[in-house]
Amino acid sequence: MNTRKPLRQRTEIDRQESALKPGAALGPEIKAKIGHQLRLMYDEVVNQGVPDRFAEILRGLDPPTNGGANK
């Protein structure tokens, strides 16, 4: 028993609409500009550093070093 719907045939309107859709092709200048902007944003975030509270939490997760253990 086949309960699936039959595939819909592409109509002329479907073909015309797909022909009108612009492609996602970007030129090399646009790609270079996007890459440059992304690098600037990334560098800005990296240079912000880690907030003190996060650094404290991370230090608390580290296992104690041999110099700090008195056993």
Biopython code that builds the backbone (N, CA, C, O; Angstrom):
import numpy as np
from Bio.PDB.StructureBuilder import StructureBuilder

atoms = [
    (1, "MET", "N", (0.854, -1.179, 0.000)),
    (1, "MET", "CA", (0.000, 0.000, 0.000)),
    (1, "MET", "C", (0.895, 1.236, 0.000)),
    (1, "MET", "O", (1.689, 1.423, 0.922)),
    (2, "ASN", "N", (0.778, 2.065, -1.005)),
    (2, "ASN", "CA", (1.590, 3.266, -1.139)),
    (2, "ASN", "C", (0.768, 4.465, -0.686)),
    (2, "ASN", "O", (-0.210, 4.832, -1.337)),
    (3, "THR", "N", (1.167, 5.083, 0.442)),
    (3, "THR", "CA", (0.420, 6.221, 0.973)),
    (3, "THR", "C", (1.124, 7.546, 0.722)),
    (3, "THR", "O", (0.646, 8.592, 1.162)),
    (4, "ARG", "N", (2.260, 7.516, 0.016)),
    (4, "ARG", "CA", (2.969, 8.762, -0.274)),
    (4, "ARG", "C", (2.251, 9.542, -1.359)),
    (4, "ARG", "O", (1.612, 8.978, -2.248)),
    (5, "LYS", "N", (2.378, 10.881, -1.257)),
    (5, "LYS", "CA", (1.791, 11.742, -2.273)),
    (5, "LYS", "C", (2.660, 11.682, -3.525)),
    (5, "LYS", "O", (3.880, 11.554, -3.430)),
    (6, "PRO", "N", (2.043, 11.773, -4.680)),
    (6, "PRO", "CA", (2.848, 11.799, -5.906)),
    (6, "PRO", "C", (3.647, 13.097, -5.977)),
    (6, "PRO", "O", (3.222, 14.123, -5.446)),
    (7, "LEU", "N", (4.805, 13.050, -6.634)),
    (7, "LEU", "CA", (5.631, 14.229, -6.782)),
    (7, "LEU", "C", (4.921, 15.262, -7.647)),
    (7, "LEU", "O", (4.274, 14.920, -8.637)),
    (8, "ARG", "N", (5.050, 16.517, -7.265)),
    (8, "ARG", "CA", (4.422, 17.594, -8.002)),
    (8, "ARG", "C", (5.277, 17.935, -9.216)),
    (8, "ARG", "O", (6.496, 18.067, -9.107)),
    (9, "GLN", "N", (4.657, 18.071, -10.327)),
    (9, "GLN", "CA", (5.362, 18.442, -11.553)),
    (9, "GLN", "C", (5.742, 19.917, -11.494)),
    (9, "GLN", "O", (4.968, 20.747, -11.017)),
    (10, "ARG", "N", (6.950, 20.240, -11.986)),
    (10, "ARG", "CA", (7.366, 21.638, -12.056)),
    (10, "ARG", "C", (6.553, 22.344, -13.129)),
    (10, "ARG", "O", (6.413, 21.855, -14.250)),
    (11, "THR", "N", (6.029, 23.484, -12.768)),
    (11, "THR", "CA", (5.241, 24.255, -13.727)),
    (11, "THR", "C", (6.116, 25.303, -14.394)),
    (11, "THR", "O", (7.265, 25.507, -14.003)),
    (12, "GLU", "N", (5.575, 25.954, -15.384)),
    (12, "GLU", "CA", (6.308, 27.022, -16.071)),
    (12, "GLU", "C", (6.623, 28.155, -15.104)),
    (12, "GLU", "O", (7.689, 28.764, -15.195)),
    (13, "ILE", "N", (5.712, 28.446, -14.179)),
    (13, "ILE", "CA", (5.943, 29.504, -13.188)),
    (13, "ILE", "C", (7.131, 29.128, -12.297)),
    (13, "ILE", "O", (7.965, 29.981, -11.995)),
    (14, "ASP", "N", (7.219, 27.871, -11.875)),
    (14, "ASP", "CA", (8.357, 27.417, -11.072)),
    (14, "ASP", "C", (9.663, 27.641, -11.824)),
    (14, "ASP", "O", (10.647, 28.103, -11.246)),
    (15, "ARG", "N", (9.670, 27.315, -13.101)),
    (15, "ARG", "CA", (10.881, 27.482, -13.911)),
    (15, "ARG", "C", (11.269, 28.949, -14.037)),
    (15, "ARG", "O", (12.450, 29.292, -13.972)),
    (16, "GLN", "N", (10.274, 29.813, -14.217)),
    (16, "GLN", "CA", (10.549, 31.246, -14.346)),
    (16, "GLN", "C", (11.075, 31.818, -13.031)),
    (16, "GLN", "O", (12.008, 32.621, -13.037)),
    (17, "GLU", "N", (10.485, 31.412, -11.905)),
    (17, "GLU", "CA", (10.929, 31.906, -10.606)),
    (17, "GLU", "C", (12.366, 31.480, -10.316)),
    (17, "GLU", "O", (13.155, 32.278, -9.810)),
    (18, "SER", "N", (12.713, 30.237, -10.628)),
    (18, "SER", "CA", (14.068, 29.779, -10.365)),
    (18, "SER", "C", (15.063, 30.484, -11.270)),
    (18, "SER", "O", (16.218, 30.663, -10.882)),
    (19, "ALA", "N", (14.654, 30.886, -12.454)),
    (19, "ALA", "CA", (15.540, 31.609, -13.361)),
    (19, "ALA", "C", (15.763, 33.036, -12.882)),
    (19, "ALA", "O", (16.803, 33.622, -13.184)),
    (20, "LEU", "N", (14.817, 33.615, -12.144)),
    (20, "LEU", "CA", (14.927, 34.989, -11.666)),
    (20, "LEU", "C", (15.744, 35.108, -10.385)),
    (20, "LEU", "O", (16.206, 36.201, -10.059)),
    (21, "LYS", "N", (15.933, 34.030, -9.659)),
    (21, "LYS", "CA", (16.653, 34.098, -8.392)),
    (21, "LYS", "C", (18.128, 34.376, -8.660)),
    (21, "LYS", "O", (18.767, 33.675, -9.445)),
    (22, "PRO", "N", (18.666, 35.408, -8.000)),
    (22, "PRO", "CA", (20.083, 35.706, -8.216)),
    (22, "PRO", "C", (20.967, 34.642, -7.572)),
    (22, "PRO", "O", (20.608, 34.044, -6.558)),
    (23, "GLY", "N", (22.111, 34.423, -8.172)),
    (23, "GLY", "CA", (23.066, 33.480, -7.607)),
    (23, "GLY", "C", (23.794, 34.096, -6.429)),
    (23, "GLY", "O", (23.759, 35.313, -6.246)),
    (24, "ALA", "N", (24.445, 33.282, -5.637)),
    (24, "ALA", "CA", (25.170, 33.750, -4.463)),
    (24, "ALA", "C", (26.647, 33.951, -4.785)),
    (24, "ALA", "O", (27.487, 33.910, -3.886)),
    (25, "ALA", "N", (26.968, 34.164, -6.045)),
    (25, "ALA", "CA", (28.367, 34.326, -6.431)),
    (25, "ALA", "C", (28.856, 35.717, -6.034)),
    (25, "ALA", "O", (28.253, 36.724, -6.406)),
    (26, "LEU", "N", (29.943, 35.764, -5.284)),
    (26, "LEU", "CA", (30.545, 37.027, -4.881)),
    (26, "LEU", "C", (31.879, 37.176, -5.586)),
    (26, "LEU", "O", (32.617, 36.207, -5.766)),
    (27, "GLY", "N", (32.171, 38.380, -5.973)),
    (27, "GLY", "CA", (33.434, 38.650, -6.627)),
    (27, "GLY", "C", (34.593, 38.615, -5.643)),
    (27, "GLY", "O", (34.375, 38.665, -4.432)),
    (28, "PRO", "N", (35.816, 38.531, -6.140)),
    (28, "PRO", "CA", (36.978, 38.452, -5.254)),
    (28, "PRO", "C", (37.151, 39.695, -4.380)),
    (28, "PRO", "O", (37.623, 39.588, -3.248)),
    (29, "GLU", "N", (36.773, 40.879, -4.893)),
    (29, "GLU", "CA", (36.900, 42.096, -4.072)),
    (29, "GLU", "C", (35.950, 42.060, -2.885)),
    (29, "GLU", "O", (36.314, 42.446, -1.774)),
    (30, "ILE", "N", (34.728, 41.591, -3.130)),
    (30, "ILE", "CA", (33.737, 41.502, -2.050)),
    (30, "ILE", "C", (34.198, 40.491, -1.008)),
    (30, "ILE", "O", (34.125, 40.760, 0.191)),
    (31, "LYS", "N", (34.670, 39.336, -1.452)),
    (31, "LYS", "CA", (35.166, 38.316, -0.520)),
    (31, "LYS", "C", (36.335, 38.849, 0.304)),
    (31, "LYS", "O", (36.414, 38.593, 1.505)),
    (32, "ALA", "N", (37.240, 39.587, -0.334)),
    (32, "ALA", "CA", (38.391, 40.150, 0.383)),
    (32, "ALA", "C", (37.930, 41.165, 1.422)),
    (32, "ALA", "O", (38.457, 41.192, 2.534)),
    (33, "LYS", "N", (36.956, 41.998, 1.075)),
    (33, "LYS", "CA", (36.434, 43.002, 2.009)),
    (33, "LYS", "C", (35.752, 42.325, 3.199)),
    (33, "LYS", "O", (35.950, 42.741, 4.340)),
    (34, "ILE", "N", (34.959, 41.296, 2.950)),
    (34, "ILE", "CA", (34.299, 40.560, 4.033)),
    (34, "ILE", "C", (35.351, 39.922, 4.933)),
    (34, "ILE", "O", (35.245, 39.999, 6.157)),
    (35, "GLY", "N", (36.365, 39.294, 4.341)),
    (35, "GLY", "CA", (37.431, 38.671, 5.123)),
    (35, "GLY", "C", (38.165, 39.683, 5.975)),
    (35, "GLY", "O", (38.471, 39.411, 7.136)),
    (36, "HIS", "N", (38.450, 40.842, 5.418)),
    (36, "HIS", "CA", (39.146, 41.895, 6.162)),
    (36, "HIS", "C", (38.313, 42.353, 7.354)),
    (36, "HIS", "O", (38.833, 42.486, 8.462)),
    (37, "GLN", "N", (37.023, 42.595, 7.131)),
    (37, "GLN", "CA", (36.140, 43.037, 8.209)),
    (37, "GLN", "C", (36.024, 41.977, 9.309)),
    (37, "GLN", "O", (36.013, 42.306, 10.495)),
    (38, "LEU", "N", (35.939, 40.715, 8.912)),
    (38, "LEU", "CA", (35.849, 39.637, 9.907)),
    (38, "LEU", "C", (37.127, 39.557, 10.740)),
    (38, "LEU", "O", (37.067, 39.351, 11.952)),
    (39, "ARG", "N", (38.297, 39.720, 10.085)),
    (39, "ARG", "CA", (39.560, 39.701, 10.836)),
    (39, "ARG", "C", (39.631, 40.850, 11.833)),
    (39, "ARG", "O", (40.094, 40.666, 12.959)),
    (40, "LEU", "N", (39.173, 42.036, 11.429)),
    (40, "LEU", "CA", (39.170, 43.172, 12.348)),
    (40, "LEU", "C", (38.283, 42.905, 13.566)),
    (40, "LEU", "O", (38.665, 43.189, 14.701)),
    (41, "MET", "N", (37.098, 42.357, 13.311)),
    (41, "MET", "CA", (36.187, 42.052, 14.422)),
    (41, "MET", "C", (36.771, 40.984, 15.330)),
    (41, "MET", "O", (36.684, 41.099, 16.552)),
    (42, "TYR", "N", (37.367, 39.943, 14.751)),
    (42, "TYR", "CA", (37.947, 38.854, 15.534)),
    (42, "TYR", "C", (39.092, 39.386, 16.397)),
    (42, "TYR", "O", (39.175, 39.070, 17.583)),
    (43, "ASP", "N", (39.972, 40.193, 15.802)),
    (43, "ASP", "CA", (41.101, 40.749, 16.556)),
    (43, "ASP", "C", (40.616, 41.593, 17.717)),
    (43, "ASP", "O", (41.203, 41.560, 18.799)),
    (44, "GLU", "N", (39.555, 42.346, 17.505)),
    (44, "GLU", "CA", (39.007, 43.180, 18.572)),
    (44, "GLU", "C", (38.520, 42.326, 19.739)),
    (44, "GLU", "O", (38.760, 42.663, 20.898)),
    (45, "VAL", "N", (37.847, 41.241, 19.442)),
    (45, "VAL", "CA", (37.333, 40.355, 20.493)),
    (45, "VAL", "C", (38.485, 39.671, 21.222)),
    (45, "VAL", "O", (38.467, 39.568, 22.449)),
    (46, "VAL", "N", (39.479, 39.205, 20.482)),
    (46, "VAL", "CA", (40.617, 38.519, 21.096)),
    (46, "VAL", "C", (41.384, 39.466, 22.014)),
    (46, "VAL", "O", (41.831, 39.061, 23.087)),
    (47, "ASN", "N", (41.538, 40.709, 21.606)),
    (47, "ASN", "CA", (42.309, 41.675, 22.396)),
    (47, "ASN", "C", (41.583, 42.144, 23.651)),
    (47, "ASN", "O", (42.191, 42.802, 24.496)),
    (48, "GLN", "N", (40.308, 41.826, 23.796)),
    (48, "GLN", "CA", (39.569, 42.212, 24.998)),
    (48, "GLN", "C", (40.048, 41.440, 26.215)),
    (48, "GLN", "O", (39.934, 41.931, 27.338)),
    (49, "GLY", "N", (40.570, 40.268, 26.022)),
    (49, "GLY", "CA", (41.050, 39.472, 27.139)),
    (49, "GLY", "C", (39.924, 38.762, 27.869)),
    (49, "GLY", "O", (38.756, 38.850, 27.492)),
    (50, "VAL", "N", (40.303, 38.064, 28.914)),
    (50, "VAL", "CA", (39.351, 37.301, 29.718)),
    (50, "VAL", "C", (39.002, 38.118, 30.960)),
    (50, "VAL", "O", (39.903, 38.585, 31.656)),
    (51, "PRO", "N", (37.720, 38.298, 31.248)),
    (51, "PRO", "CA", (37.342, 39.027, 32.458)),
    (51, "PRO", "C", (37.902, 38.335, 33.712)),
    (51, "PRO", "O", (38.054, 37.114, 33.748)),
    (52, "ASP", "N", (38.203, 39.144, 34.733)),
    (52, "ASP", "CA", (38.803, 38.612, 35.969)),
    (52, "ASP", "C", (37.963, 37.495, 36.580)),
    (52, "ASP", "O", (38.509, 36.498, 37.053)),
    (53, "ARG", "N", (36.659, 37.650, 36.576)),
    (53, "ARG", "CA", (35.780, 36.630, 37.178)),
    (53, "ARG", "C", (35.925, 35.297, 36.458)),
    (53, "ARG", "O", (35.959, 34.249, 37.103)),
    (54, "PHE", "N", (36.012, 35.322, 35.126)),
    (54, "PHE", "CA", (36.198, 34.085, 34.366)),
    (54, "PHE", "C", (37.553, 33.469, 34.664)),
    (54, "PHE", "O", (37.673, 32.250, 34.783)),
    (55, "ALA", "N", (38.572, 34.307, 34.783)),
    (55, "ALA", "CA", (39.914, 33.797, 35.090)),
    (55, "ALA", "C", (39.919, 33.105, 36.450)),
    (55, "ALA", "O", (40.560, 32.067, 36.614)),
    (56, "GLU", "N", (39.203, 33.674, 37.432)),
    (56, "GLU", "CA", (39.107, 33.053, 38.761)),
    (56, "GLU", "C", (38.429, 31.689, 38.669)),
    (56, "GLU", "O", (38.889, 30.720, 39.274)),
    (57, "ILE", "N", (37.348, 31.616, 37.920)),
    (57, "ILE", "CA", (36.629, 30.343, 37.760)),
    (57, "ILE", "C", (37.542, 29.309, 37.107)),
    (57, "ILE", "O", (37.592, 28.160, 37.547)),
    (58, "LEU", "N", (38.262, 29.708, 36.063)),
    (58, "LEU", "CA", (39.164, 28.776, 35.382)),
    (58, "LEU", "C", (40.293, 28.313, 36.293)),
    (58, "LEU", "O", (40.661, 27.138, 36.275)),
    (59, "ARG", "N", (40.849, 29.229, 37.094)),
    (59, "ARG", "CA", (41.892, 28.828, 38.051)),
    (59, "ARG", "C", (41.345, 27.834, 39.075)),
    (59, "ARG", "O", (42.057, 26.924, 39.499)),
    (60, "GLY", "N", (40.093, 28.006, 39.469)),
    (60, "GLY", "CA", (39.474, 27.092, 40.416)),
    (60, "GLY", "C", (39.266, 25.701, 39.834)),
    (60, "GLY", "O", (39.189, 24.725, 40.581)),
    (61, "LEU", "N", (39.173, 25.595, 38.520)),
    (61, "LEU", "CA", (38.985, 24.295, 37.873)),
    (61, "LEU", "C", (40.299, 23.547, 37.680)),
    (61, "LEU", "O", (40.296, 22.326, 37.519)),
    (62, "ASP", "N", (41.429, 24.267, 37.693)),
    (62, "ASP", "CA", (42.724, 23.632, 37.517)),
    (62, "ASP", "C", (43.064, 22.776, 38.741)),
    (62, "ASP", "O", (42.766, 23.166, 39.870)),
    (63, "PRO", "N", (43.689, 21.608, 38.522)),
    (63, "PRO", "CA", (44.130, 20.811, 39.675)),
    (63, "PRO", "C", (45.275, 21.519, 40.385)),
    (63, "PRO", "O", (46.055, 22.222, 39.743)),
    (64, "PRO", "N", (45.387, 21.345, 41.694)),
    (64, "PRO", "CA", (46.471, 22.014, 42.413)),
    (64, "PRO", "C", (47.833, 21.506, 41.950)),
    (64, "PRO", "O", (47.991, 20.335, 41.605)),
    (65, "THR", "N", (48.809, 22.405, 41.949)),
    (65, "THR", "CA", (50.169, 22.017, 41.564)),
    (65, "THR", "C", (50.870, 21.381, 42.745)),
    (65, "THR", "O", (50.394, 21.484, 43.876)),
    (66, "ASN", "N", (52.006, 20.718, 42.500)),
    (66, "ASN", "CA", (52.751, 20.053, 43.572)),
    (66, "ASN", "C", (53.192, 21.027, 44.650)),
    (66, "ASN", "O", (53.258, 20.651, 45.820)),
    (67, "GLY", "N", (53.492, 22.254, 44.294)),
    (67, "GLY", "CA", (53.929, 23.250, 45.268)),
    (67, "GLY", "C", (52.817, 23.638, 46.233)),
    (67, "GLY", "O", (53.101, 24.093, 47.341)),
    (68, "GLY", "N", (51.555, 23.470, 45.838)),
    (68, "GLY", "CA", (50.439, 23.860, 46.697)),
    (68, "GLY", "C", (49.899, 22.719, 47.544)),
    (68, "GLY", "O", (49.097, 22.961, 48.446)),
    (69, "ALA", "N", (50.314, 21.481, 47.281)),
    (69, "ALA", "CA", (49.805, 20.325, 48.027)),
    (69, "ALA", "C", (50.691, 20.078, 49.237)),
    (69, "ALA", "O", (51.915, 20.046, 49.109)),
    (70, "ASN", "N", (50.083, 19.902, 50.422)),
    (70, "ASN", "CA", (50.846, 19.658, 51.654)),
    (70, "ASN", "C", (50.610, 18.250, 52.160)),
    (70, "ASN", "O", (50.389, 18.067, 53.357)),
    (71, "LYS", "N", (50.648, 17.261, 51.307)),
    (71, "LYS", "CA", (50.397, 15.889, 51.776)),
    (71, "LYS", "C", (51.629, 15.085, 51.740)),
    (71, "LYS", "O", (51.608, 13.908, 52.099)),
]
sb = StructureBuilder()
sb.init_structure("model")
sb.init_model(0)
sb.init_chain("A")
sb.init_seg("    ")
for serial, (resi, resn, name, xyz) in enumerate(atoms, 1):
    if name == "N":
        sb.init_residue(resn, " ", resi, " ")
    sb.init_atom(name, np.array(xyz, "f"), 0.0, 1.0, " ", f" {name:<3s}", serial, name[0])
structure = sb.get_structure()
